[in-house]
Amino acid sequence: MVAAEALAGLALAMGLYALLYYNFIKGASCKNETSLRGKTVLITGANTGIGKTTALDLARRGARVILACRDRGRGESAAYDIRRESGNNEVLFMSLDLASFKSVRAFATAFLRSEPRLDILINNAGVGFGSRSEDGFNLAFQVNHLSHFLLTHLLLERMKQCAPSRVVVVASSGHERGKIDFQNIHKPVDGQMAGLHSYCNSKLANMLYTRELANRLEGTNITCYAVHPGLVKSDIFRHIPVWLKPLFLPILWLFSRDTINGAQTSIYCATQEGIEKYSGRYFANCSLQDPKPHAQDDAVAKKLWEVSERMVGLAN
Ligand SMILES: NC(=O)c1ccc[n+]([C@@H]2O[C@H](COP(=O)([O-])OP(=O)(O)OC[C@H]3O[C@@H](n4cnc5c(N)ncnc54)[C@H](OP(=O)(O)O)[C@@H]3O)[C@@H](O)[C@H]2O)c1
């Protein structure tokens, strides 16, 4: 009797979880079958997580896919996996460390020398925690925002030649808790809470950058989109403190999506026809979203652009 009641309780809990999962956690799928034959895609941080899964999908659509990763072993191994799983031999690793402007510049030079096309740039790489970059900046601000700002700038001319082309910026709903404090946003921080704030600030920078980029790209036939992938089981949580893991990991396991579902909005913004009129806007679950007002502040977006230009050495 007790066993039967326990079984019924378990079945009910599983049913409720399935309802919750399919309605709220899993997210929408990108349904289009756009072919990318003849197109070149560059995706940063594609050796694991959302980036690797996005790269696999785009390789299956026939694109030439460049995986820009900081570690040769992990990058080559991901390229090998994607070539094998997609049957597409045009998947290559190239070395890029976003914690170093020198590496970004060297990467851009090598890319422009070897690749005649760039149709889709996906600024995906991100760090959740960390202190100081090689250039002395806040690590999350440099890797997630400044280096992608510089990379995009250096590759934009090639994208103009290949237009219509797209830039997809993997941001986060974490931008909602972000703040742009021009006095401090670039400074390295210590401690987990300060690190988390830096991450949210960098994701707000992603949102404002995408807005301003769209303004500056008007009339070029290059469009850009900011994406929230959802809460995704990935390596980004590898640095959470040991004491928090017993609480956080079960919650993550229950309430997050896998990388296949987490990659869907990036794939949608890279491939969906007809979204060009939404350049500069924010997408989640493969649909247009309205971000919080502070992520739509054009004056802050413009100032962030000018400050970023100075920090990466593009202006005096
Ligand atoms: N997971 C989520 O719940 C979630 C939610 C919202 C937004 N996002 C965003 O989604 C994007 C992808 O994250 P993910 O969840 O897939 O995390 P992930 O599995 O940790 O992947 C992050 C990627 O970025 C790379 N990366 C980190 N630092 C780098 C550097 N200095 N230079 C070059 N590449 C670097 C990593 O390379 P290594 O493997 O060498 O470290 C890795 O390939 C990030 O922008 C993240 O902010 C994720």
The ligand as an ORCA input file, in Angstrom:
! r2SCAN-3c Opt
* xyz 0 1
  N      25.717     28.513    -19.642
  C      24.768     29.425    -19.366
  O      23.844     29.186    -18.545
  C      24.798     30.770    -20.040
  C      23.735     31.665    -19.770
  C      23.747     32.917    -20.394
  C      24.783     33.244    -21.253
  N      25.799     32.358    -21.482
  C      26.873     32.785    -22.412
  O      27.066     31.792    -23.398
  C      28.409     31.874    -23.914
  C      29.004     30.485    -23.996
  O      29.120     29.991    -22.670
  P      28.984     28.452    -22.278
  O      27.882     28.341    -21.302
  O      29.006     27.576    -23.463
  O      30.339     28.300    -21.419
  P      31.611     27.338    -21.588
  O      31.185     25.941    -21.804
  O      32.474     27.654    -20.408
  O      32.301     27.884    -22.927
  C      32.931     29.117    -22.937
  C      33.927     29.137    -24.072
  O      34.638     30.388    -24.026
  C      36.019     30.104    -24.108
  N      36.880     31.104    -23.511
  C      36.959     31.484    -22.212
  N      37.955     32.373    -22.070
  C      38.520     32.555    -23.284
  C      39.601     33.324    -23.770
  N      40.340     34.072    -22.958
  N      39.888     33.282    -25.096
  C      39.180     32.496    -25.924
  N      38.155     31.732    -25.525
  C      37.839     31.762    -24.213
  C      36.171     28.771    -23.380
  O      37.421     28.180    -23.693
  P      38.124     27.136    -22.649
  O      37.371     25.849    -22.789
  O      39.522     27.090    -23.156
  O      37.986     27.737    -21.293
  C      34.979     28.041    -23.963
  O      35.289     27.554    -25.242
  C      29.163     32.823    -22.970
  O      29.279     34.092    -23.583
  C      28.252     32.920    -21.757
  O      28.383     34.149    -21.083
  C      25.837     31.132    -20.909
*
